[in-house]
Amino acid sequence: MMFERLRNLAVTLLFLGILSGCTTVSGPTKNFNPNVIPTAAIPQQASVAETRQVIIQELGQKQGMALSTSGPAYQRVNNLVRRLSQAAGLNGFSYPVVIADARDKVNAMAVNGNTIVVYKELLKRVPKDSELAAVVSHEVAHILLKHHADNTVKNRSVLVGVGASVLGNLATSRWGADTGRLARDIAGTLGQGYFVNSYSRGMEYEADHTGMLLMAKAGYDPRGAISFWRRANQIFGTAGNSAEFLSTHPSEGHRLARLEQILPTALQYYRH
């Protein structure tokens, strides 16, 4: 009975934490202009080196993923990121790329505003570069829009991470190992807040928007973003619509509607 009560409490806390994360940022962020691709800035070498160590520790050592910066998968993503970097105005510099082998997990992320991580399984499920560009340009757009530097993002990540950690400590010390395992599972789910920022839904839409313009300017057909999100359930293996209310990521249906509105502008970038 005590285990059941704590589980319900944990789920409630999880629900409230995610819900509050969705509503922190309600309007456009200061770096977002719907008709302009922001000019990128070359990150400091020390920051890039620090990010690499964090990736090695969090993904490599803690989660046991094999990380690589060479080979066909790396070359595919690196070539794509190089074109996106040049389209963003980074002459002679390209954001570093790391390929993570997480077995059947599908993901991509921008870490600390300077490095792109792509899971190997995503490359298998998205063989067309025009569709893969939609995902990677979205992550590069987060960097260009400086979403990682937004104070509300940092506050939200720290609160979620600390909350999960405290729950785990309390459960282990007061209610035993079984309850502690439950709390640690929740902490593991939420703990990436320390590693990858939890963006608001508004920021996700902004990254979709800017990313579509960026991929078009880099020479990738922006219609690839439309086809990617039409296949989202197949690619990710989940029904995104049912989880939208409990996620900071918009559903694929709402994403598609917005991307279709942006497409005419993106095609102008693509045809120039």
C-alpha positions in Angstrom: 0.0 0.0 0.0 2.8 2.4 0.9 4.6 1.6 -2.4 1.4 2.3 -4.3 0.9 5.6 -2.6 4.4 6.7 -3.3 4.1 5.6 -6.9 1.0 7.8 -7.3 2.8 10.7 -5.7 5.8 10.2 -8.0 3.6 10.2 -11.1 1.8 13.3 -9.8 5.2 15.1 -9.3 6.3 13.9 -12.7 3.1 15.3 -14.3 3.4 18.6 -12.6 7.1 19.0 -13.5 6.5 18.3 -17.1 3.4 20.4 -17.3 5.2 23.4 -15.7 8.0 22.9 -18.2 5.6 23.3 -21.1 4.3 26.6 -19.9 7.4 28.5 -18.8 7.9 30.3 -22.1 4.7 31.5 -23.7 5.9 34.0 -26.4 8.7 34.2 -29.0 12.2 34.2 -27.6 14.3 37.3 -28.1 16.4 35.8 -30.9 13.5 34.6 -33.0 12.6 36.4 -36.2 10.3 34.3 -38.4 11.8 35.7 -41.7 15.5 35.7 -40.8 18.1 33.0 -40.1 20.2 34.3 -37.1 23.9 34.7 -37.8 25.9 32.1 -36.0 28.8 32.7 -33.7 31.8 30.4 -33.4 31.8 28.8 -30.0 34.9 29.0 -27.8 37.3 26.0 -28.1 37.2 25.5 -24.3 33.4 25.2 -24.3 33.5 22.7 -27.1 36.2 20.6 -25.3 34.1 20.7 -22.1 31.0 19.6 -24.0 32.9 16.7 -25.5 33.9 15.5 -22.0 30.3 15.8 -20.8 29.1 13.7 -23.7 31.7 11.1 -23.0 30.7 11.0 -19.3 26.9 11.1 -19.7 26.4 9.0 -22.9 29.5 7.0 -23.0 30.3 6.1 -19.4 27.0 6.4 -17.6 24.7 5.1 -20.4 27.2 2.7 -22.1 26.8 4.1 -25.6 29.6 3.6 -28.1 30.6 7.1 -29.4 32.3 7.8 -32.7 33.8 10.7 -34.7 34.7 8.7 -37.8 33.2 6.2 -40.2 30.4 6.4 -42.7 27.6 7.4 -40.2 29.8 10.2 -38.9 30.8 11.4 -42.4 27.1 11.5 -43.5 26.1 13.7 -40.5 29.2 15.7 -40.5 28.8 16.6 -44.2 25.2 17.7 -43.5 26.2 19.8 -40.5 29.0 21.4 -42.4 26.5 22.6 -45.1 24.1 23.8 -42.4 27.0 25.6 -40.6 28.0 27.4 -43.8 24.4 28.4 -44.5 24.3 29.9 -41.0 27.3 32.1 -41.8 30.1 30.0 -40.1 32.8 30.4 -42.8 35.4 27.8 -42.2 33.8 26.3 -39.0 31.4 23.5 -38.6 29.7 22.4 -35.4 31.3 19.2 -34.0 29.4 16.0 -34.5 29.3 12.8 -32.4 27.5 9.6 -33.4 26.1 7.6 -30.5 25.2 3.9 -30.8 22.2 3.6 -28.4 20.9 0.3 -30.0 17.3 0.9 -31.0 16.9 4.3 -29.5 16.2 7.2 -31.9 17.3 10.7 -31.0 19.3 13.8 -32.0 20.3 16.7 -29.8 22.3 19.9 -29.5 24.5 19.8 -26.4 25.6 23.0 -24.6 24.9 25.1 -27.7 27.9 23.9 -29.7 27.8 20.1 -30.5 25.4 17.9 -32.4 24.8 14.3 -31.2 22.9 11.9 -33.5 21.9 8.4 -32.5 23.0 5.8 -35.1 19.5 4.2 -35.2 18.1 7.4 -36.5 20.4 7.2 -39.5 19.1 3.7 -40.3 15.4 4.8 -40.1 16.0 8.0 -42.1 17.9 7.1 -45.3 17.1 10.3 -47.2 19.4 13.2 -46.4 16.5 15.7 -47.2 14.6 14.2 -44.2 17.6 13.8 -41.9 18.4 17.5 -42.6 15.0 18.4 -41.1 16.1 16.8 -37.8 19.7 18.1 -37.7 18.8 21.6 -38.9 16.2 21.7 -36.0 19.0 21.1 -33.5 21.3 23.6 -35.2 18.5 26.1 -35.0 18.3 25.7 -31.3 21.9 26.8 -31.2 21.4 29.7 -33.5 18.4 30.9 -31.5 20.5 30.6 -28.3 17.8 28.5 -26.6 20.4 26.8 -24.5 21.2 30.2 -22.9 17.7 31.0 -21.9 17.4 31.4 -18.1 14.0 29.7 -18.0 15.5 26.6 -19.7 18.3 26.4 -17.1 15.9 26.9 -14.2 13.5 24.3 -15.5 16.3 21.7 -16.0 17.8 22.2 -12.6 14.5 22.0 -10.8 13.5 18.8 -12.6 16.9 17.2 -12.0 17.1 18.1 -8.3 13.5 17.1 -7.7 14.1 13.6 -9.1 17.3 13.2 -7.1 15.7 14.3 -3.8 12.8 11.9 -4.4 15.2 9.1 -4.9 17.1 9.8 -1.7 14.0 10.1 0.4 12.5 6.9 -1.0 15.6 4.9 -0.4 16.2 6.0 3.2 12.5 5.9 4.4 10.6 3.3 2.4 13.1 0.7 1.3 14.8 -0.6 -1.8 11.8 -1.3 -4.0 10.5 2.3 -3.7 14.0 3.6 -4.1 14.3 1.8 -7.5 11.0 3.4 -8.6 12.3 6.8 -7.7 15.7 6.2 -9.4 13.8 5.1 -12.6 12.0 8.4 -12.5 15.2 10.2 -11.8 16.8 8.5 -14.7 14.0 9.6 -17.0 14.2 13.2 -15.9 17.9 13.4 -15.1 18.8 14.3 -18.7 17.7 17.8 -17.7 21.2 18.2 -16.5 22.6 17.1 -19.8 20.2 18.3 -22.5 18.0 21.3 -22.0 14.3 20.9 -21.8 12.9 23.4 -24.2 9.4 24.9 -24.1 6.9 24.0 -26.8 7.3 27.5 -28.2 11.0 27.0 -28.6 10.4 23.7 -30.4 8.2 25.5 -32.9 10.8 28.2 -33.3 13.5 25.6 -34.0 11.2 23.9 -36.6 10.7 27.2 -38.3 14.3 28.4 -38.4 15.5 24.9 -39.1 13.3 24.6 -42.2 14.7 27.9 -43.6 18.2 26.9 -42.7 18.0 23.5 -44.5 16.6 25.1 -47.5 19.4 27.7 -47.6 21.9 24.8 -47.3 20.4 23.2 -50.4 18.2 20.6 -48.9 14.6 20.4 -50.2 12.5 21.8 -47.3 9.7 19.4 -48.3 11.9 16.8 -46.6 10.7 18.2 -43.3 7.1 17.6 -44.3 7.8 14.0 -45.3 9.8 13.4 -42.2 7.0 14.4 -39.8 4.5 12.5 -41.8 6.6 9.4 -41.1 7.2 10.3 -37.4 5.2 7.4 -35.9 7.1 5.0 -38.1 10.5 6.5 -37.4 10.1 6.9 -33.6 7.8 3.9 -33.1 5.3 5.9 -31.0 2.0 7.7 -31.4 3.1 11.2 -30.7 -0.4 12.7 -30.7 -1.5 10.9 -27.5 1.5 12.2 -25.5 1.4 15.8 -26.6 -0.2 17.2 -23.4 2.5 15.7 -21.3 5.4 16.7 -23.5 7.3 19.9 -24.3 7.5 18.6 -27.9 4.5 19.4 -30.1 2.6 16.6 -31.8 3.6 15.7 -35.3 0.1 16.8 -36.5 0.6 20.4 -35.1 4.2 20.4 -36.4 3.0 19.5 -39.9 0.4 22.2 -39.9 3.0 24.9 -39.0 5.6 23.6 -41.4 3.2 23.6 -44.3 2.6 27.3 -43.5 6.3 28.0 -43.5 7.0 26.0 -46.7 6.4 28.8 -49.3 9.0 31.0 -47.5 11.5 28.1 -47.2 11.1 27.3 -50.9 12.3 30.8 -51.7 15.5 30.1 -49.8 15.8 26.8 -51.6 15.4 28.1 -55.1 17.8 31.1 -54.8 
